[in-house]
Amino acid sequence: MNIKTRLERAAESKQWIKVYFHDASGIVGKVIKVGQDYVELESYGYDDSPQSRNFAKNLIPLSFIKMFTVESSNFAEAERKRLEYLSLLEHSIIEAVAEPENKA
């Protein structure tokens, strides 16, 4: 089974994976879509730099991927952090909208 087929199976269940590149770097994300020659990941950031967390969608060419792993216990924690981050963003947007109403 090739890497594209395995990624397609991961995309069906929206699994969290860690993708390793040929230069030994990597990224953690949830598989959203697998195209003809790319994979789309939704990522949250890195645990080693919590001050610079950001939500991103990444398009990664399949030729850049060396391998990937799925470890449910680690990725459940990543999903929890992602949802917490998104709720903080939503809360700050609601506060920003409410401020002008309070001034009037």
The 8 nearest C-alpha neighbors of each residue, nearest first, counted from 0:
[[1, 4, 2, 5, 3, 6, 8, 7],
 [2, 0, 4, 3, 5, 6, 7, 66],
 [1, 3, 5, 4, 6, 0, 66, 61],
 [4, 2, 6, 5, 1, 7, 61, 33],
 [5, 3, 7, 6, 2, 1, 0, 8],
 [4, 6, 2, 8, 7, 3, 9, 1],
 [5, 7, 9, 3, 8, 4, 10, 2],
 [8, 6, 10, 4, 9, 5, 33, 3],
 [7, 9, 5, 11, 6, 10, 4, 12],
 [8, 10, 6, 14, 7, 11, 12, 13],
 [11, 9, 13, 7, 30, 12, 8, 31],
 [12, 10, 8, 9, 13, 7, 14, 31],
 [11, 13, 10, 14, 9, 8, 30, 7],
 [14, 12, 10, 30, 11, 9, 29, 31],
 [15, 13, 9, 12, 29, 30, 16, 10],
 [14, 16, 29, 28, 74, 69, 30, 13],
 [17, 15, 69, 68, 28, 27, 29, 18],
 [16, 18, 27, 68, 67, 26, 28, 19],
 [17, 19, 67, 25, 26, 66, 16, 27],
 [20, 18, 25, 66, 65, 67, 24, 64],
 [19, 21, 64, 65, 22, 23, 24, 25],
 [20, 22, 65, 23, 63, 64, 19, 24],
 [21, 23, 20, 24, 19, 25, 65, 63],
 [24, 22, 21, 20, 19, 25, 65, 18],
 [25, 23, 20, 22, 19, 26, 21, 18],
 [24, 26, 19, 18, 20, 23, 17, 27],
 [25, 27, 18, 17, 28, 19, 24, 42],
 [28, 26, 17, 16, 42, 18, 25, 15],
 [27, 29, 42, 41, 40, 15, 16, 30],
 [28, 30, 15, 41, 40, 14, 13, 31],
 [29, 31, 40, 10, 13, 14, 32, 39],
 [32, 30, 39, 40, 10, 13, 29, 41],
 [31, 33, 39, 10, 38, 30, 34, 40],
 [32, 34, 38, 7, 37, 39, 6, 35],
 [35, 33, 37, 36, 38, 32, 39, 3],
 [34, 36, 37, 33, 38, 3, 61, 60],
 [35, 37, 61, 34, 60, 38, 62, 33],
 [38, 36, 60, 61, 34, 59, 33, 35],
 [37, 39, 33, 59, 58, 32, 34, 60],
 [38, 40, 58, 32, 31, 57, 30, 33],
 [41, 39, 30, 57, 28, 29, 56, 31],
 [40, 42, 56, 29, 28, 55, 57, 30],
 [43, 41, 28, 55, 54, 44, 27, 40],
 [42, 44, 54, 53, 81, 55, 52, 41],
 [45, 43, 52, 53, 42, 54, 46, 51],
 [44, 46, 47, 48, 49, 52, 43, 27],
 [47, 45, 48, 49, 44, 52, 77, 50],
 [46, 48, 45, 49, 44, 50, 51, 52],
 [47, 49, 46, 50, 45, 51, 52, 44],
 [50, 48, 51, 52, 46, 47, 45, 44],
 [51, 49, 48, 52, 47, 53, 46, 45],
 [52, 50, 49, 48, 53, 44, 45, 47],
 [53, 51, 44, 49, 50, 43, 45, 54],
 [54, 52, 44, 43, 55, 51, 42, 84],
 [53, 55, 43, 42, 44, 52, 56, 41],
 [56, 54, 42, 41, 57, 53, 43, 44],
 [55, 57, 41, 40, 42, 39, 58, 54],
 [56, 58, 40, 39, 59, 55, 41, 42],
 [59, 57, 39, 38, 37, 40, 60, 56],
 [58, 60, 38, 37, 57, 61, 39, 63],
 [61, 59, 37, 62, 63, 36, 38, 58],
 [60, 62, 37, 63, 64, 36, 59, 38],
 [61, 63, 60, 64, 36, 65, 37, 59],
 [64, 62, 61, 60, 20, 65, 21, 59],
 [65, 63, 20, 61, 62, 66, 19, 18],
 [64, 66, 20, 21, 19, 63, 67, 18],
 [67, 65, 19, 64, 18, 68, 20, 2],
 [68, 66, 18, 17, 19, 16, 69, 65],
 [67, 69, 17, 16, 70, 18, 66, 19],
 [70, 68, 16, 71, 15, 17, 67, 14],
 [71, 69, 73, 72, 74, 68, 16, 15],
 [70, 72, 74, 73, 75, 69, 15, 14],
 [73, 71, 75, 74, 70, 76, 77, 69],
 [74, 72, 76, 71, 75, 70, 77, 69],
 [73, 75, 77, 71, 76, 15, 72, 78],
 [74, 76, 78, 72, 77, 73, 71, 79],
 [75, 77, 79, 74, 78, 73, 80, 72],
 [76, 78, 74, 80, 75, 79, 81, 73],
 [79, 77, 81, 75, 76, 80, 74, 82],
 [78, 80, 76, 82, 77, 81, 83, 75],
 [81, 79, 83, 77, 78, 82, 84, 76],
 [82, 80, 78, 84, 83, 79, 43, 77],
 [83, 81, 85, 79, 84, 80, 86, 78],
 [82, 84, 80, 86, 81, 85, 79, 87],
 [85, 83, 81, 87, 82, 86, 80, 88],
 [86, 84, 88, 82, 87, 83, 89, 81],
 [85, 87, 89, 83, 88, 84, 90, 82],
 [88, 86, 90, 84, 85, 89, 91, 83],
 [89, 87, 85, 91, 86, 90, 92, 84],
 [88, 90, 86, 92, 87, 91, 85, 93],
 [89, 91, 87, 93, 92, 88, 86, 94],
 [90, 92, 94, 88, 93, 89, 95, 87],
 [93, 91, 95, 89, 94, 90, 96, 88],
 [92, 94, 90, 96, 91, 95, 97, 89],
 [95, 93, 97, 91, 92, 96, 98, 90],
 [96, 94, 92, 98, 93, 97, 91, 99],
 [95, 97, 93, 94, 98, 92, 99, 100],
 [96, 98, 94, 100, 95, 99, 93, 101],
 [99, 97, 101, 100, 95, 96, 94, 102],
 [100, 98, 102, 101, 97, 96, 103, 95],
 [99, 101, 97, 98, 103, 102, 96, 95],
 [100, 102, 98, 99, 103, 97, 96, 94],
 [103, 101, 99, 100, 98, 97, 96, 95],
 [102, 100, 101, 99, 98, 97, 96, 95]]
